[in-house]
Amino acid sequence: MGERRVLYRVLVRKPEGKRPLGRPRRRFEDNNKIDLQRVGWDMDWIELAQDRYRWRALVIGVIKFQFP
């Protein structure tokens, strides 16, 4: 049973396959930071997203800014 455990496989076995070439893809968080910088918002987006009404107002503002 020990060899079937995930932790054992991670620690003992060698990884299979290859890593993708090129630069890493942008993450959801990276896209949010870039969009907020374009609008001029300096607040932490994670803290802002916890307030649903302020987040929604910001999203609507960004959409209007990008697509007038």
N, C-alpha and C positions, 0 to 999 in steps of 0.2 A: 504494500500500500504506500510505502514511502516514496517510491519513484513516480507515482501518479500525482502527488501533491504539487500544487502550483509553485510553492516556495522552493521546493527541491529542484524543480525544473529550471527555475530562474537562476538559482545559485550555482548549479552544477553543470547544466548543459550549455553548449555554445549556441548563440543566436543563429537562426537560419535566415537566409535571404540577404538582400542588400538594401542599403539605405537609398532613398531617391536622390538623384543628382540635382544640383542647382540650389538656389536659395530656398529657405523654408517658406511655406505658404503663410499668408497672413491669417491670423486668428480673428475670431469675433471681437475679442478685446482690442486688438490692434486697429480694426476698422472703426470701432467706437471712438477710440482716442483720436484718430485722424479726423473723423467727422466733427468731433467736438472742437478740435483745434481750428478747423476751418471756420466755424461759427464764432469762435472767440470765447468759448466757455472754458474756464480754468478750474472748475470743480471736479472732484473725483467722481467719475461716471458711475461707479458701483454704488456709492452713497446716494447719488442722485436717482438711480434706478429703483431704490427702495421706496421712494415717494412716488407713487403711481401717477399722480396728477401733474407734478412738475416734470416727470420723465415724458409723459404724453405731450405736454406743451412743448418741450424741447424737440421731440421727434417731429412734431408738426412744423415747428420753426425750421428745422434742418431740411425737411422735405420742400418747404416753400423756398428756402434759400437755394437749393440745388436745382429745383425745377420751377422757375418763376412763371 
